[in-house]
């Protein structure tokens, strides 16, 4: 399917991303937290990461959420808005705080500590879907982080995915984004599989799928488990990404990238792929844009890094297989 045009899906138009964004503290330079002397303040949230990268890629995008009436909330709102995202639908909660996360870099991976219990965003519910921006959207993007935050947040995601695909006014994309620390009750595997299978476009990491649904799963097995989405993307880290659509499969190897920190790369990939679909790209080109966007997150300690210039992006999108395989992001 790599060279076959894919019908424009979703329809070209505005995007709405819904979910929590927190203030984030990370050691600078990136050393283990217990030996750090300085912490850098930034923002972190899966859905707003997607929104910011979509804005970078020229899309009209809104982020809907709630923030505390505090300095962290003001910092988050300003940072997301500065990336070109519409934040006018973000509610300020005078009673609940903005969530906080702290990154703890290690030799093999970065641990993340969450301080988000009772946060403003945890009080979100299905009423968010009544926002005029949702009603006029071409695409609504959600992740598996939100249903783990509270019963009302789970109801929000269930309501967004509750309408049968053929009756929805917009496409719905869902990134599994499994965060084990948010699912202490052991329900993640069942809940996330059900939600992921109801979306029009679903993203899942192969490692996530193996942790949730079986250690021996391969991409084709994941497609059998999640058979209903019109498009399923299975990301295999720095190896490749696989798209399944209309009975066909398209695989694109990842770009070679010097990795500073992997946090945020999955969100960036989703934004690039979705931007490609909205532009009417065929699957291979959309997967390539996903990899290009992901590489921007991999090269920085924060979740949101600068994209290559437009000419470089076009060069990579147009590269033949040999050039793509040899390319460095």
C-alpha positions as CSV (number, residue, x, y, z in Angstrom):
1,X,0.0,0.0,0.0
2,X,3.0,2.3,0.3
3,X,2.4,3.9,-3.1
4,X,-1.4,3.9,-3.2
5,X,-3.1,7.2,-2.3
6,X,-5.4,6.8,0.7
7,X,-8.7,8.7,0.6
8,X,-8.6,11.8,2.7
9,X,-9.4,10.7,6.2
10,X,-10.2,12.5,8.4
11,X,-11.7,15.3,6.4
12,X,-9.5,18.4,6.2
13,X,-10.3,20.8,9.0
14,X,-9.7,21.9,12.6
15,X,-8.4,19.5,15.3
16,X,-9.4,19.4,19.0
17,X,-7.2,17.7,21.6
18,X,-8.6,17.1,25.1
19,X,-6.6,16.1,28.2
20,X,-4.5,17.2,31.1
21,X,-1.2,19.2,30.8
22,X,1.0,19.6,33.9
23,X,3.9,21.7,34.9
24,X,7.1,19.7,34.6
25,X,10.3,19.8,36.5
26,X,13.5,18.2,35.1
27,X,17.1,18.2,36.2
28,X,19.4,20.3,34.1
29,X,21.7,18.9,33.0
30,X,19.8,15.6,32.8
31,X,21.2,13.7,35.8
32,X,19.4,11.5,38.3
33,X,17.1,13.6,40.4
34,X,18.8,12.8,43.7
35,X,22.1,14.3,42.5
36,X,20.6,17.3,40.6
37,X,21.3,20.9,41.7
38,X,19.1,22.7,39.2
39,X,15.6,22.0,37.9
40,X,14.1,23.4,34.7
41,X,10.4,24.2,34.5
42,X,8.5,23.3,31.4
43,X,5.1,21.8,30.6
44,X,4.1,18.3,29.8
45,X,0.9,16.7,28.5
46,X,0.3,14.1,25.9
47,X,-2.6,15.9,24.2
48,X,-1.2,19.3,24.3
49,X,2.1,17.9,22.9
50,X,0.1,16.6,19.9
51,X,-1.7,20.0,19.6
52,X,1.6,22.0,19.7
53,X,3.2,19.8,17.0
54,X,0.0,20.0,14.9
55,X,0.3,23.8,15.1
56,X,3.9,23.6,14.1
57,X,2.8,21.6,11.0
58,X,0.3,24.3,10.1
59,X,-2.9,22.9,11.5
60,X,-5.7,24.8,13.2
61,X,-5.9,23.2,16.6
62,X,-7.5,23.8,19.9
63,X,-6.7,22.3,23.3
64,X,-9.5,21.8,25.9
65,X,-8.7,21.1,29.5
66,X,-8.7,22.7,33.0
67,X,-5.9,24.3,35.0
68,X,-5.6,25.6,38.5
69,X,-5.8,29.3,39.3
70,X,-2.1,29.2,40.1
71,X,1.4,30.1,38.7
72,X,1.8,26.6,37.2
73,X,-1.5,26.9,35.4
74,X,-0.6,30.3,34.0
75,X,2.7,28.9,32.8
76,X,1.1,26.0,31.1
77,X,-1.6,28.1,29.4
78,X,1.0,30.6,28.1
79,X,3.4,27.8,26.9
80,X,0.7,26.0,24.9
81,X,-0.7,29.3,23.5
82,X,2.8,30.4,22.4
83,X,3.0,27.3,20.2
84,X,0.1,28.5,18.2
85,X,-2.6,26.4,19.9
86,X,-6.1,27.9,20.7
87,X,-6.4,27.7,24.5
88,X,-9.5,29.8,24.9
89,X,-11.5,26.7,25.8
90,X,-9.3,25.9,28.8
91,X,-11.1,26.4,32.0
92,X,-9.6,27.8,35.2
93,X,-10.6,26.0,38.3
94,X,-10.4,28.1,41.5
95,X,-10.6,25.1,43.8
96,X,-8.2,22.5,42.3
97,X,-4.5,22.8,41.5
98,X,-2.6,22.4,38.2
99,X,-0.9,18.9,38.1
100,X,2.8,18.6,38.4
101,X,5.3,15.9,37.2
102,X,9.0,15.5,38.0
103,X,11.4,13.7,35.7
104,X,14.2,11.6,37.1
105,X,16.7,10.7,34.3
106,X,18.5,7.4,34.6
107,X,21.1,5.5,32.6
108,X,18.5,3.4,30.8
109,X,15.3,5.4,31.0
110,X,13.7,8.5,32.5
111,X,11.3,7.8,35.5
112,X,8.4,10.2,35.9
113,X,6.8,11.0,39.3
114,X,3.3,12.4,39.1
115,X,1.7,14.9,41.6
116,X,-1.7,15.1,39.9
117,X,-4.3,13.7,42.4
118,X,-7.2,16.0,42.7
119,X,-5.9,18.3,39.9
120,X,-8.1,20.7,38.0
121,X,-8.1,18.4,34.9
122,X,-9.1,15.4,36.9
123,X,-12.6,17.0,37.3
124,X,-13.2,17.1,33.5
125,X,-16.3,15.2,32.3
126,X,-18.4,14.6,29.3
127,X,-19.7,18.2,29.3
128,X,-16.4,19.2,27.6
129,X,-17.8,17.6,24.4
130,X,-20.5,20.3,24.3
131,X,-17.8,22.9,23.5
132,X,-18.4,24.6,20.1
133,X,-14.9,23.7,19.0
134,X,-15.7,20.0,19.3
135,X,-18.9,20.4,17.4
136,X,-17.0,22.0,14.5
137,X,-13.9,19.8,14.5
138,X,-12.8,17.5,11.7
139,X,-10.8,15.4,14.2
140,X,-10.9,14.9,18.0
141,X,-7.8,13.5,19.6
142,X,-7.7,11.7,23.0
143,X,-5.3,9.4,24.9
144,X,-5.4,6.6,27.4
145,X,-4.0,8.9,30.1
146,X,-7.4,10.7,30.5
147,X,-9.6,7.8,31.5
148,X,-7.1,6.9,34.2
149,X,-7.4,10.2,36.0
150,X,-10.9,9.9,37.5
151,X,-14.3,8.4,36.9
152,X,-15.5,11.6,35.3
153,X,-12.5,11.7,32.9
154,X,-13.3,8.1,32.0
155,X,-16.9,9.0,31.2
156,X,-15.6,11.8,29.0
157,X,-13.5,9.5,26.9
158,X,-16.3,6.8,26.8
159,X,-18.8,9.5,25.7
160,X,-16.5,10.7,22.9
161,X,-16.1,7.1,21.6
162,X,-19.7,6.0,22.4
163,X,-21.2,7.2,19.1
164,X,-20.8,4.6,16.3
165,X,-18.1,5.6,13.8
166,X,-20.6,6.1,10.9
167,X,-22.6,8.5,13.0
168,X,-19.9,10.7,14.3
169,X,-19.6,14.3,13.2
170,X,-15.8,14.0,13.3
171,X,-13.1,11.4,13.3
172,X,-11.8,10.3,16.7
173,X,-8.1,9.4,17.2
174,X,-6.9,7.6,20.3
175,X,-3.4,7.0,21.5
176,X,-3.2,4.2,24.0
177,X,-0.5,6.0,26.0
178,X,-0.4,3.4,28.8
179,X,0.9,4.9,32.0
180,X,1.1,2.0,34.5
181,X,1.4,4.3,37.5
182,X,-2.0,5.7,36.8
183,X,-3.7,2.2,36.7
184,X,-3.1,0.6,40.1
185,X,-6.3,-1.3,40.1
186,X,-5.2,-3.6,37.2
187,X,-8.0,-2.5,34.8
188,X,-5.8,-0.9,32.2
189,X,-5.6,-3.9,29.8
190,X,-9.4,-4.3,29.5
191,X,-10.3,-0.6,29.6
192,X,-7.7,0.5,27.1
193,X,-8.4,-2.3,24.7
194,X,-12.1,-1.4,24.6
195,X,-11.5,2.3,24.1
196,X,-8.7,1.8,21.5
197,X,-11.0,-0.5,19.5
198,X,-13.7,2.1,19.3
199,X,-11.6,4.9,17.7
200,X,-11.4,5.7,14.0
201,X,-7.6,6.0,14.3
202,X,-5.6,4.3,17.0
203,X,-2.0,4.5,18.0
204,X,-0.2,2.0,20.2
205,X,3.4,1.2,20.9
206,X,4.4,-2.4,20.3
207,X,5.9,-2.4,23.8
208,X,2.7,-1.1,25.3
209,X,0.6,-3.7,23.5
210,X,3.0,-6.5,24.8
211,X,2.8,-5.2,28.3
212,X,-1.0,-4.9,28.2
213,X,-2.1,-7.8,26.1
214,X,0.6,-10.4,25.6
215,X,4.4,-10.4,25.7
216,X,4.7,-12.3,22.4
217,X,2.5,-10.0,20.3
218,X,3.7,-8.8,16.9
219,X,2.2,-5.9,15.0
220,X,-0.2,-8.1,13.0
221,X,-1.4,-9.7,16.2
222,X,-2.2,-6.2,17.6
223,X,-4.3,-5.6,14.5
224,X,-6.3,-8.8,15.2
225,X,-6.9,-7.6,18.7
226,X,-7.9,-4.1,17.6
227,X,-9.7,-4.9,14.4
228,X,-12.3,-2.1,14.3
229,X,-10.3,1.2,13.9
230,X,-10.2,2.3,10.3
231,X,-6.5,3.0,10.7
232,X,-4.3,1.3,13.4
233,X,-0.7,2.5,13.8
234,X,1.7,0.2,15.8
235,X,4.9,2.0,16.7
236,X,8.0,-0.2,17.3
237,X,10.2,2.4,19.0
238,X,13.3,3.3,17.0
239,X,12.8,0.4,14.6
240,X,9.7,1.1,12.4
241,X,6.0,2.1,12.4
242,X,3.3,-0.1,10.9
243,X,-0.1,1.2,9.6
244,X,-3.0,-1.1,9.0
245,X,-5.9,0.2,7.0
246,X,-8.5,-1.4,4.7
247,X,-6.9,-4.8,4.9
248,X,-3.5,-3.4,3.8
249,X,-0.3,-2.8,5.8
250,X,2.4,-0.2,5.3
251,X,5.7,-0.2,7.2
252,X,8.2,2.7,7.3
253,X,11.5,2.4,9.2
254,X,12.3,5.0,11.8
255,X,14.8,7.7,11.0
256,X,18.3,7.4,12.6
257,X,18.3,10.0,15.4
258,X,20.7,10.8,18.3
259,X,18.3,10.4,21.2
260,X,18.6,12.8,24.1
261,X,15.3,11.7,25.8
262,X,12.4,9.6,24.4
263,X,9.6,11.2,26.4
264,X,7.1,12.9,24.1
265,X,8.2,11.2,20.9
266,X,5.1,9.1,20.7
267,X,2.9,12.3,20.9
268,X,5.0,13.9,18.2
269,X,4.7,10.9,16.0
270,X,0.9,10.9,16.3
271,X,0.8,14.6,15.5
272,X,2.9,14.1,12.4
273,X,0.9,11.2,11.2
274,X,-2.4,12.9,11.8
275,X,-1.2,16.1,10.0
276,X,-0.2,13.9,7.0
277,X,-3.7,12.3,6.9
278,X,-5.3,15.8,7.1
279,X,-3.2,16.8,4.2
280,X,-4.4,13.8,2.2
281,X,-1.1,12.0,2.2
282,X,-0.9,8.3,1.4
283,X,0.0,6.1,4.3
284,X,3.7,5.9,3.7
285,X,4.1,9.6,3.5
286,X,2.0,10.1,6.6
287,X,4.2,7.6,8.5
288,X,7.3,9.4,7.3
289,X,5.9,12.7,8.6
290,X,5.3,10.9,11.9
291,X,8.9,9.8,12.1
292,X,10.2,13.2,11.2
293,X,8.1,14.9,13.9
294,X,9.0,12.3,16.5
295,X,12.7,12.9,15.9
296,X,12.2,16.5,17.0
297,X,11.1,15.3,20.4
298,X,13.9,12.7,20.7
299,X,16.6,15.4,20.3
300,X,15.5,17.5,23.3
301,X,15.0,17.0,27.0
302,X,11.6,18.6,26.9
303,X,8.5,17.1,25.2
304,X,8.4,19.7,22.4
305,X,11.4,20.3,20.1
306,X,11.8,22.3,16.9
307,X,10.9,20.7,13.6
308,X,13.4,20.6,10.7
309,X,12.9,23.5,8.2
310,X,10.2,23.0,5.5
311,X,12.7,22.2,2.8
312,X,14.3,19.4,4.8
313,X,10.9,17.9,5.6
314,X,10.0,17.9,2.0
315,X,13.3,16.4,1.1
316,X,12.8,13.5,3.5
317,X,9.2,13.0,2.5
318,X,10.3,12.7,-1.2
319,X,13.4,10.5,-0.5
320,X,13.6,7.1,-2.1
321,X,13.9,4.0,0.1
322,X,17.7,4.0,0.1
323,X,17.9,7.7,0.9
324,X,15.3,7.4,3.7
325,X,17.1,4.5,5.2
326,X,20.4,6.4,5.3
327,X,18.9,9.7,6.4
328,X,19.8,11.2,9.8
329,X,17.0,13.4,11.2
